[in-house]
Amino acid sequence: MLTRADIDDILKLIDGSDFQELKLEMGELKLELRKAGSPRPPVPPAPLPAAPVAAPAGAAPVAAQVVASGGGSGGGSEVPAPLLGTFYRAPRPGADAFVQVGDTVTADTVIGIIEVMKLMNSVPAGIAGTVTEIVAENGQLVEHGQTLIRIRPA
């Protein structure tokens, strides 16, 4: 169940982003937010899969689906953000980053955390290889599917 504070946090995320709308479904709860002046969609939206924000508190892992790509300055496969939220490269301010360019990772290696409504969701690499590029900035609001890092498969 969302609280008023949760909805206020979501509104702040949307206000500070380039997003025009957000659709969220958690069980029977359906929340649809649009910035003022945003056009309404022409057709009703298709049902969304269960929202990962329902994950328990703590660093719950969320699966990232690795996309093969040769693009970017470092090349390699892209690891996209599995959900919308704030991306953090380290477990806490001042701590070492989870991964650096040149690091060797396994599919289970945590590459970062995405915070959604005060829930920390760890993001595994999803592929074994070498980190060739870190695309997302620390503390940056990332969109679902936005590239976080690139990994050259092992």
N, CA, C and O atoms as a DFTB+ gen file, in Angstrom:
616 C
 N C O
     1  1       0.850      -1.177       0.000
     2  2       0.000       0.000       0.000
     3  2       0.889       1.232       0.000
     4  3       1.797       1.360       0.822
     5  1       0.622       2.117      -0.912
     6  2       1.379       3.359      -0.975
     7  2       0.853       4.345       0.060
     8  3      -0.350       4.438       0.304
     9  1       1.775       5.067       0.652
    10  2       1.393       6.126       1.581
    11  2       1.451       7.458       0.843
    12  3       1.953       7.534      -0.278
    13  1       0.951       8.473       1.459
    14  2       1.017       9.816       0.877
    15  2       2.474      10.201       0.652
    16  3       2.795      10.815      -0.366
    17  1       3.363       9.852       1.582
    18  2       4.784      10.170       1.435
    19  2       5.375       9.449       0.226
    20  3       6.200      10.019      -0.488
    21  1       4.960       8.194      -0.013
    22  2       5.427       7.456      -1.177
    23  2       5.025       8.169      -2.468
    24  3       5.826       8.310      -3.392
    25  1       3.774       8.613      -2.512
    26  2       3.289       9.309      -3.715
    27  2       4.024      10.635      -3.890
    28  3       4.342      11.018      -5.016
    29  1       4.296      11.337      -2.793
    30  2       5.070      12.577      -2.881
    31  2       6.466      12.297      -3.440
    32  3       6.978      13.076      -4.244
    33  1       7.088      11.185      -3.017
    34  2       8.411      10.821      -3.530
    35  2       8.352      10.523      -5.025
    36  3       9.240      10.921      -5.779
    37  1       7.312       9.830      -5.446
    38  2       7.153       9.530      -6.874
    39  2       6.985      10.825      -7.661
    40  3       7.582      10.990      -8.725
    41  1       6.180      11.737      -7.144
    42  2       5.977      13.016      -7.837
    43  2       7.285      13.791      -7.958
    44  3       7.536      14.425      -8.983
    45  1       8.119      13.746      -6.921
    46  2       9.417      14.429      -6.979
    47  2      10.297      13.797      -8.051
    48  3      10.999      14.509      -8.769
    49  1      10.271      12.461      -8.170
    50  2      11.056      11.777      -9.197
    51  2      10.626      12.229     -10.584
    52  3      11.470      12.487     -11.442
    53  1       9.336      12.325     -10.806
    54  2       8.830      12.725     -12.125
    55  2       9.147      14.192     -12.389
    56  3       9.550      14.543     -13.498
    57  1       8.972      15.052     -11.393
    58  2       9.268      16.474     -11.577
    59  2      10.731      16.708     -11.922
    60  3      11.050      17.609     -12.697
    61  1      11.616      15.909     -11.355
    62  2      13.045      16.088     -11.604
    63  2      13.542      15.313     -12.814
    64  3      14.751      15.202     -13.014
    65  1      12.655      14.784     -13.612
    66  2      13.072      13.979     -14.761
    67  2      12.505      14.544     -16.057
    68  3      11.749      15.516     -16.052
    69  1      12.881      13.923     -17.155
    70  2      12.346      14.282     -18.461
    71  2      11.084      13.488     -18.781
    72  3      10.506      13.648     -19.856
    73  1      10.661      12.645     -17.865
    74  2       9.503      11.805     -18.124
    75  2       8.227      12.644     -18.112
    76  3       8.100      13.594     -17.340
    77  1       7.299      12.281     -18.973
    78  2       6.033      12.988     -19.040
    79  2       4.952      12.258     -18.249
    80  3       3.973      12.867     -17.816
    81  1       5.133      10.948     -18.061
    82  2       4.133      10.197     -17.334
    83  2       4.739       8.970     -16.677
    84  3       5.830       8.529     -17.041
    85  1       4.024       8.425     -15.710
    86  2       4.434       7.209     -15.014
    87  2       3.188       6.375     -14.770
    88  3       2.156       6.876     -14.323
    89  1       3.311       5.092     -15.074
    90  2       2.229       4.153     -14.799
    91  2       2.796       3.094     -13.877
    92  3       3.845       2.514     -14.159
    93  1       2.116       2.844     -12.792
    94  2       2.591       1.896     -11.793
    95  2       1.429       1.011     -11.364
    96  3       0.344       1.501     -11.051
    97  1       1.668      -0.300     -11.353
    98  2       0.664      -1.239     -10.871
    99  2       1.299      -2.116      -9.810
   100  3       2.347      -2.719     -10.039
   101  1       0.674      -2.184      -8.664
   102  2       1.136      -3.031      -7.567
   103  2      -0.089      -3.776      -7.057
   104  3      -0.902      -3.214      -6.324
   105  1      -0.220      -5.036      -7.443
   106  2      -1.408      -5.788      -7.053
   107  2      -2.638      -5.150      -7.677
   108  3      -2.720      -5.002      -8.896
   109  1      -3.581      -4.778      -6.846
   110  2      -4.796      -4.156      -7.349
   111  2      -4.662      -2.639      -7.496
   112  3      -5.524      -1.983      -8.081
   113  1      -3.571      -2.095      -6.957
   114  2      -3.343      -0.652      -7.047
   115  2      -2.813      -0.294      -8.429
   116  3      -1.853      -0.896      -8.909
   117  1      -3.443       0.687      -9.063
   118  2      -2.983       1.212     -10.349
   119  2      -2.840       2.714     -10.190
   120  3      -3.790       3.411      -9.830
   121  1      -1.634       3.204     -10.465
   122  2      -1.339       4.623     -10.322
   123  2      -0.822       5.129     -11.655
   124  3       0.104       4.555     -12.228
   125  1      -1.425       6.213     -12.152
   126  2      -1.033       6.788     -13.424
   127  2      -0.852       8.281     -13.208
   128  3      -1.804       8.979     -12.860
   129  1       0.368       8.778     -13.411
   130  2       0.670      10.189     -13.197
   131  2       1.175      10.802     -14.484
   132  3       1.929      10.171     -15.224
   133  1       0.760      12.037     -14.759
   134  2       1.183      12.765     -15.953
   135  2       1.540      14.193     -15.566
   136  3       0.872      14.797     -14.727
   137  1       2.591      14.734     -16.173
   138  2       2.914      16.127     -15.938
   139  2       1.848      17.001     -16.584
   140  3       1.234      16.610     -17.576
   141  1       1.630      18.178     -16.022
   142  2       0.651      19.108     -16.588
   143  2       1.053      19.446     -18.012
   144  3       2.223      19.711     -18.288
   145  1       0.089      19.437     -18.910
   146  2       0.349      19.757     -20.309
   147  2       0.777      18.575     -21.139
   148  3       0.899      18.697     -22.358
   149  1       1.012      17.430     -20.520
   150  2       1.398      16.233     -21.274
   151  2       0.187      15.702     -22.026
   152  3      -0.920      15.664     -21.489
   153  1       0.405      15.290     -23.276
   154  2      -0.725      14.742     -24.028
   155  2      -1.171      13.411     -23.453
   156  3      -0.360      12.626     -22.962
   157  1      -2.468      13.170     -23.520
   158  2      -3.012      11.891     -23.063
   159  2      -2.704      10.848     -24.130
   160  3      -2.683      11.163     -25.320
   161  1      -2.470       9.634     -23.719
   162  2      -2.233       8.590     -24.720
   163  2      -3.505       8.348     -25.518
   164  3      -4.606       8.432     -24.973
   165  1      -3.359       8.045     -26.825
   166  2      -4.532       7.868     -27.666
   167  2      -5.325       6.607     -27.366
   168  3      -6.531       6.579     -27.609
   169  1      -4.700       5.576     -26.854
   170  2      -5.400       4.337     -26.542
   171  2      -5.081       3.949     -25.118
   172  3      -4.042       4.347     -24.590
   173  1      -5.948       3.182     -24.481
   174  2      -5.652       2.727     -23.119
   175  2      -4.375       1.899     -23.109
   176  3      -4.156       1.105     -24.024
   177  1      -3.531       2.061     -22.103
   178  2      -2.273       1.314     -22.046
   179  2      -2.498      -0.162     -21.755
   180  3      -3.459      -0.547     -21.089
   181  1      -1.591      -0.970     -22.267
   182  2      -1.627      -2.396     -21.975
   183  2      -1.242      -2.602     -20.523
   184  3      -0.496      -1.795     -19.970
   185  1      -1.727      -3.655     -19.893
   186  2      -1.357      -3.911     -18.497
   187  2       0.156      -4.067     -18.354
   188  3       0.813      -4.692     -19.186
   189  1       0.686      -3.491     -17.292
   190  2       2.115      -3.589     -17.006
   191  2       2.383      -4.818     -16.158
   192  3       1.507      -5.257     -15.412
   193  1       3.576      -5.379     -16.260
   194  2       3.912      -6.476     -15.357
   195  2       3.984      -5.957     -13.928
   196  3       4.045      -4.751     -13.691
   197  1       3.975      -6.869     -13.002
   198  2       4.047      -6.487     -11.590
   199  2       5.220      -5.565     -11.370
   200  3       6.316      -5.817     -11.872
   201  1       5.005      -4.512     -10.635
   202  2       6.041      -3.524     -10.392
   203  2       7.102      -4.082      -9.476
   204  3       6.779      -4.672      -8.445
   205  1       8.375      -3.908      -9.835
   206  2       9.432      -4.420      -8.969
   207  2       9.559      -3.640      -7.671
   208  3      10.284      -4.076      -6.777
   209  1       8.889      -2.512      -7.533
   210  2       8.995      -1.752      -6.295
   211  2       8.342      -2.484      -5.135
   212  3       8.490      -2.071      -3.984
   213  1       7.624      -3.559      -5.415
   214  2       7.011      -4.318      -4.338
   215  2       8.019      -5.226      -3.651
   216  3       7.678      -5.931      -2.700
   217  1       9.256      -5.213      -4.127
   218  2      10.299      -6.037      -3.535
   219  2      10.527      -5.621      -2.093
   220  3      10.300      -4.462      -1.745
   221  1      10.969      -6.535      -1.252
   222  2      11.206      -6.192       0.148
   223  2      12.326      -5.162       0.286
   224  3      13.156      -5.002      -0.609
   225  1      12.332      -4.468       1.422
   226  2      13.338      -3.453       1.673
   227  2      14.718      -4.079       1.721
   228  3      14.857      -5.291       1.880
   229  1      15.716      -3.260       1.587
   230  2      17.086      -3.741       1.562
   231  2      17.569      -3.752       0.143
   232  3      16.941      -3.155      -0.731
   233  1      18.661      -4.411      -0.103
   234  2      19.233      -4.448      -1.443
   235  2      18.701      -5.649      -2.196
   236  3      19.447      -6.584      -2.488
   237  1      17.441      -5.630      -2.505
   238  2      16.825      -6.727      -3.247
   239  2      17.335      -6.706      -4.675
   240  3      17.290      -5.663      -5.326
   241  1      17.821      -7.840      -5.178
   242  2      18.327      -7.839      -6.551
   243  2      17.183      -7.788      -7.546
   244  3      16.146      -8.421      -7.350
   245  1      17.377      -7.045      -8.592
   246  2      16.436      -7.007      -9.698
   247  2      17.203      -7.392     -10.946
   248  3      18.330      -6.939     -11.148
   249  1      16.612      -8.213     -11.775
   250  2      17.298      -8.718     -12.946
   251  2      17.390      -7.662     -14.025
   252  3      16.405      -6.996     -14.342
   253  1      18.559      -7.513     -14.578
   254  2      18.775      -6.657     -15.728
   255  2      18.919      -7.568     -16.940
   256  3      19.597      -8.593     -16.877
   257  1      18.290      -7.197     -18.022
   258  2      18.380      -8.011     -19.224
   259  2      19.469      -7.420     -20.096
   260  3      19.331      -6.309     -20.608
   261  1      20.548      -8.159     -20.265
   262  2      21.699      -7.686     -21.015
   263  2      21.363      -7.659     -22.499
   264  3      20.760      -8.591     -23.030
   265  1      21.764      -6.576     -23.158
   266  2      21.501      -6.397     -24.577
   267  2      22.831      -6.366     -25.310
   268  3      23.711      -5.574     -24.974
   269  1      22.982      -7.237     -26.321
   270  2      24.208      -7.249     -27.117
   271  2      24.287      -5.966     -27.915
   272  3      23.301      -5.536     -28.514
   273  1      25.450      -5.360     -27.923
   274  2      25.642      -4.116     -28.652
   275  2      27.115      -3.921     -28.909
   276  3      27.958      -4.316     -28.103
   277  1      27.415      -3.319     -30.018
   278  2      28.804      -2.974     -30.311
   279  2      29.010      -1.488     -30.169
   280  3      30.114      -0.988     -30.384
   281  1      27.945      -0.764     -29.804
   282  2      28.001       0.690     -29.731
   283  2      28.708       1.183     -28.494
   284  3      29.190       0.404     -27.672
   285  1      28.760       2.492     -28.382
   286  2      29.381       3.117     -27.227
   287  2      30.877       3.185     -27.378
   288  3      31.459       2.519     -28.235
   289  1      31.497       3.987     -26.547
   290  2      32.933       4.170     -26.672
   291  2      33.715       2.943     -26.233
   292  3      34.819       2.702     -26.722
   293  1      33.147       2.156     -25.305
   294  2      33.872       0.997     -24.817
   295  2      33.462      -0.298     -25.474
   296  3      34.130      -1.315     -25.286
   297  1      32.376      -0.295     -26.248
   298  2      31.874      -1.505     -26.876
   299  2      31.325      -2.454     -25.835
   300  3      31.259      -2.117     -24.653
   301  1      30.931      -3.640     -26.265
   302  2      30.426      -4.649     -25.348
   303  2      28.921      -4.647     -25.257
   304  3      28.239      -3.866     -25.921
   305  1      28.410      -5.541     -24.419
   306  2      26.972      -5.677     -24.223
   307  2      26.488      -4.658     -23.202
   308  3      27.177      -4.354     -22.228
   309  1      25.305      -4.144     -23.442
   310  2      24.740      -3.133     -22.550
   311  2      23.972      -3.793     -21.414
   312  3      23.229      -4.752     -21.625
   313  1      24.158      -3.276     -20.222
   314  2      23.360      -3.708     -19.081
   315  2      22.383      -2.569     -18.805
   316  3      22.779      -1.516     -18.306
   317  1      21.094      -2.782     -19.131
   318  2      20.115      -1.706     -18.956
   319  2      19.558      -1.663     -17.537
   320  3      19.608      -2.647     -16.800
   321  1      19.033      -0.508     -17.177
   322  2      18.356      -0.368     -15.881
   323  2      17.091      -1.218     -15.895
   324  3      16.278      -1.098     -16.811
   325  1      16.913      -2.079     -14.886
   326  2      15.714      -2.918     -14.860
   327  2      14.466      -2.166     -14.405
   328  3      13.355      -2.673     -14.552
   329  1      14.634      -0.964     -13.855
   330  2      13.497      -0.169     -13.401
   331  2      13.887       1.287     -13.301
   332  3      15.070       1.626     -13.324
   333  1      12.908       2.134     -13.190
   334  2      13.124       3.569     -13.055
   335  2      13.513       3.892     -11.618
   336  3      12.910       3.374     -10.678
   337  1      14.504       4.735     -11.447
   338  2      14.900       5.147     -10.105
   339  2      16.243       5.857     -10.134
   340  3      16.751       6.202     -11.201
   341  1      16.802       6.069      -8.979
   342  2      18.092       6.739      -8.863
   343  2      19.196       5.693      -8.791
   344  3      19.165       4.803      -7.940
   345  1      20.176       5.805      -9.693
   346  2      21.261       4.836      -9.788
   347  2      22.427       5.268      -8.909
   348  3      22.867       6.417      -8.947
   349  1      22.915       4.322      -8.120
   350  2      24.092       4.578      -7.286
   351  2      25.157       3.542      -7.611
   352  3      24.870       2.348      -7.696
   353  1      26.379       4.004      -7.790
   354  2      27.491       3.117      -8.145
   355  2      28.145       2.490      -6.923
   356  3      28.920       1.545      -7.065
   357  1      27.853       2.991      -5.727
   358  2      28.479       2.482      -4.499
   359  2      27.392       2.199      -3.468
   360  3      26.294       2.751      -3.547
   361  1      27.702       1.336      -2.499
   362  2      26.680       0.990      -1.495
   363  2      26.335       2.132      -0.542
   364  3      25.265       2.121       0.067
   365  1      27.221       3.110      -0.404
   366  2      26.954       4.270       0.461
   367  2      27.896       5.400       0.048
   368  3      28.924       5.141      -0.576
   369  1      27.569       6.627       0.380
   370  2      28.446       7.746       0.022
   371  2      29.860       7.547       0.570
   372  3      30.040       7.187       1.733
   373  1      30.842       7.781      -0.266
   374  2      32.241       7.660       0.140
   375  2      32.811       6.266      -0.003
   376  3      34.024       6.085       0.105
   377  1      31.974       5.281      -0.240
   378  2      32.454       3.896      -0.401
   379  2      32.967       3.694      -1.827
   380  3      32.643       4.455      -2.738
   381  1      33.770       2.652      -1.989
   382  2      34.254       2.307      -3.318
   383  2      33.080       1.878      -4.190
   384  3      32.098       1.308      -3.714
   385  1      33.210       2.169      -5.478
   386  2      32.175       1.771      -6.437
   387  2      32.128       0.251      -6.534
   388  3      33.131      -0.429      -6.317
   389  1      30.954      -0.268      -6.863
   390  2      30.805      -1.711      -7.015
   391  2      31.750      -2.227      -8.105
   392  3      32.419      -3.243      -7.917
   393  1      31.803      -1.534      -9.235
   394  2      32.678      -1.944     -10.337
   395  2      33.326      -0.712     -10.966
   396  3      32.797       0.398     -10.898
   397  1      34.479      -0.941     -11.575
   398  2      35.214       0.087     -12.305
   399  2      35.476      -0.443     -13.718
   400  3      35.386      -1.648     -13.956
   401  1      35.794       0.438     -14.636
   402  2      36.187       0.024     -15.982
   403  2      37.421      -0.870     -15.859
   404  3      38.384      -0.530     -15.173
   405  1      37.372      -2.010     -16.533
   406  2      38.476      -2.968     -16.486
   407  2      38.239      -4.108     -15.509
   408  3      38.939      -5.119     -15.565
   409  1      37.270      -3.968     -14.617
   410  2      36.964      -5.045     -13.668
   411  2      36.363      -6.239     -14.398
   412  3      35.635      -6.091     -15.380
   413  1      36.687      -7.424     -13.892
   414  2      36.071      -8.646     -14.385
   415  2      34.874      -8.956     -13.505
   416  3      34.974      -8.931     -12.278
   417  1      33.737      -9.249     -14.132
   418  2      32.519      -9.507     -13.382
   419  2      31.919     -10.846     -13.798
   420  3      32.186     -11.361     -14.884
   421  1      31.099     -11.395     -12.900
   422  2      30.296     -12.572     -13.224
   423  2      28.851     -12.088     -13.398
   424  3      28.550     -10.915     -13.181
   425  1      27.975     -12.996     -13.788
   426  2      26.576     -12.621     -13.971
   427  2      25.953     -12.128     -12.672
   428  3      25.028     -11.316     -12.699
   429  1      26.454     -12.613     -11.528
   430  2      25.884     -12.243     -10.228
   431  2      26.546     -11.031      -9.581
   432  3      26.088     -10.569      -8.536
   433  1      27.602     -10.513     -10.173
   434  2      28.285      -9.360      -9.592
   435  2      27.353      -8.148      -9.583
   436  3      26.761      -7.804     -10.606
   437  1      27.230      -7.509      -8.429
   438  2      26.402      -6.318      -8.318
   439  2      27.161      -5.150      -8.945
   440  3      28.303      -4.870      -8.580
   441  1      26.510      -4.472      -9.895
   442  2      27.147      -3.342     -10.573
   443  2      26.665      -2.002     -10.030
   444  3      27.272      -0.967     -10.301
   445  1      25.573      -2.017      -9.263
   446  2      25.038      -0.777      -8.726
   447  2      23.734      -1.031      -7.998
   448  3      23.276      -2.166      -7.865
   449  1      23.151       0.064      -7.532
   450  2      21.874       0.012      -6.814
   451  2      20.950       1.034      -7.452
   452  3      21.370       2.135      -7.810
   453  1      19.688       0.655      -7.588
   454  2      18.685       1.620      -8.024
   455  2      17.704       1.813      -6.876
   456  3      17.075       0.867      -6.402
   457  1      17.591       3.056      -6.446
   458  2      16.669       3.391      -5.365
   459  2      15.324       3.795      -5.958
   460  3      15.242       4.675      -6.816
   461  1      14.284       3.140      -5.488
   462  2      12.919       3.472      -5.891
   463  2      12.096       3.588      -4.618
   464  3      11.937       2.614      -3.883
   465  1      11.586       4.756      -4.366
   466  2      10.737       4.988      -3.193
   467  2      11.402       4.468      -1.928
   468  3      10.777       3.776      -1.125
   469  1      12.667       4.805      -1.760
   470  2      13.460       4.458      -0.580
   471  2      13.765       2.962      -0.463
   472  3      14.252       2.506       0.571
   473  1      13.483       2.210      -1.507
   474  2      13.863       0.801      -1.544
   475  2      15.115       0.683      -2.405
   476  3      15.169       1.193      -3.524
   477  1      16.122      -0.001      -1.858
   478  2      17.365      -0.187      -2.588
   479  2      17.316      -1.533      -3.311
   480  3      17.126      -2.579      -2.691
   481  1      17.491      -1.485      -4.626
   482  2      17.436      -2.688      -5.450
   483  2      18.798      -2.888      -6.093
   484  3      19.210      -2.084      -6.930
   485  1      19.501      -3.944      -5.715
   486  2      20.803      -4.191      -6.315
   487  2      20.613      -4.681      -7.739
   488  3      19.652      -5.387      -8.045
   489  1      21.546      -4.294      -8.610
   490  2      21.479      -4.654     -10.022
   491  2      22.670      -5.554     -10.347
   492  3      23.815      -5.103     -10.315
   493  1      22.405      -6.832     -10.663
   494  2      23.506      -7.719     -11.054
   495  2      23.911      -7.470     -12.501
   496  3      23.129      -6.944     -13.294
   497  1      25.145      -7.853     -12.839
   498  2      25.650      -7.646     -14.199
   499  2      24.832      -8.432     -15.219
   500  3      24.569      -7.939     -16.316
   501  1      24.434      -9.633     -14.867
   502  2      23.644     -10.442     -15.791
   503  2      24.471     -11.129     -16.861
   504  3      23.932     -11.899     -17.656
   505  1      25.776     -10.863     -16.898
   506  2      26.662     -11.446     -17.909
   507  2      28.079     -11.427     -17.335
   508  3      28.452     -10.511     -16.603
   509  1      28.852     -12.442     -17.674
   510  2      30.249     -12.481     -17.240
   511  2      31.105     -11.787     -18.286
   512  3      30.860     -11.912     -19.486
   513  1      32.108     -11.059     -17.825
   514  2      32.996     -10.378     -18.759
   515  2      33.771      -9.265     -18.092
   516  3      33.972      -9.262     -16.878
   517  1      34.204      -8.318     -18.908
   518  2      35.002      -7.195     -18.432
   519  2      34.245      -5.890     -18.660
   520  3      33.732      -5.638     -19.750
   521  1      34.185      -5.074     -17.629
   522  2      33.500      -3.782     -17.729
   523  2      34.311      -2.886     -18.669
   524  3      35.490      -2.622     -18.434
   525  1      33.648      -2.421     -19.746
   526  2      34.326      -1.567     -20.717
   527  2      33.927      -0.106     -20.589
   528  3      34.683       0.783     -20.981
   529  1      32.742       0.148     -20.042
   530  2      32.299       1.534     -19.920
   531  2      31.211       1.633     -18.859
   532  3      30.333       0.775     -18.770
   533  1      31.280       2.681     -18.064
   534  2      30.215       2.970     -17.105
   535  2      29.488       4.188     -17.651
   536  3      30.039       5.288     -17.704
   537  1      28.254       3.975     -18.052
   538  2      27.502       5.000     -18.772
   539  2      26.714       5.902     -17.817
   540  3      26.743       7.125     -17.959
   541  1      26.022       5.316     -16.860
   542  2      25.170       6.108     -15.959
   543  2      26.006       6.757     -14.862
   544  3      26.913       6.141     -14.300
   545  1      25.686       7.990     -14.577
   546  2      26.369       8.742     -13.523
   547  2      25.835       8.330     -12.152
   548  3      24.678       7.932     -12.018
   549  1      26.683       8.431     -11.152
   550  2      26.261       8.161      -9.784
   551  2      25.221       9.202      -9.355
   552  3      25.431      10.403      -9.527
   553  1      24.108       8.736      -8.801
   554  2      23.066       9.639      -8.337
   555  2      22.128      10.108      -9.425
   556  3      21.261      10.946      -9.179
   557  1      22.290       9.574     -10.636
   558  2      21.466       9.973     -11.774
   559  2      20.133       9.228     -11.765
   560  3      20.078       8.040     -11.446
   561  1      19.066       9.934     -12.117
   562  2      17.769       9.290     -12.307
   563  2      17.840       8.536     -13.630
   564  3      18.125       9.128     -14.671
   565  1      17.584       7.245     -13.591
   566  2      17.648       6.427     -14.805
   567  2      16.260       5.888     -15.119
   568  3      15.441       5.637     -14.235
   569  1      16.034       5.723     -16.405
   570  2      14.760       5.214     -16.910
   571  2      14.891       3.721     -17.129
   572  3      15.989       3.225     -17.381
   573  1      13.787       3.001     -17.037
   574  2      13.788       1.569     -17.335
   575  2      14.353       1.364     -18.741
   576  3      13.883       1.981     -19.697
   577  1      15.349       0.506     -18.865
   578  2      15.949       0.206     -20.160
   579  2      17.141       1.076     -20.518
   580  3      17.834       0.786     -21.493
   581  1      17.400       2.133     -19.757
   582  2      18.547       2.999     -20.022
   583  2      19.835       2.250     -19.698
   584  3      19.913       1.565     -18.678
   585  1      20.836       2.373     -20.549
   586  2      22.098       1.666     -20.352
   587  2      22.826       2.185     -19.115
   588  3      23.029       3.388     -18.952
   589  1      23.219       1.234     -18.233
   590  2      23.978       1.593     -17.035
   591  2      25.467       1.428     -17.277
   592  3      26.250       2.345     -17.032
   593  1      25.857       0.247     -17.763
   594  2      27.268      -0.029     -18.065
   595  2      27.332      -0.907     -19.303
   596  3      26.318      -1.428     -19.766
   597  1      28.546      -1.065     -19.834
   598  2      28.777      -2.000     -20.940
   599  2      29.824      -3.018     -20.483
   600  3      30.782      -2.690     -19.784
   601  1      29.602      -4.259     -20.903
   602  2      30.485      -5.360     -20.524
   603  2      30.869      -6.131     -21.774
   604  3      30.008      -6.507     -22.570
   605  1      32.176      -6.366     -21.945
   606  2      32.645      -7.237     -23.027
   607  2      32.546      -8.665     -22.517
   608  3      33.224      -9.027     -21.555
   609  1      31.694      -9.495     -23.158
   610  2      31.503     -10.869     -22.672
   611  2      32.810     -11.643     -22.610
   612  3      33.703     -11.459     -23.437
   613  1      32.902     -12.522     -21.601
   614  2      34.104     -13.337     -21.419
   615  2      34.149     -14.443     -22.459
   616  3      35.088     -15.239     -22.473
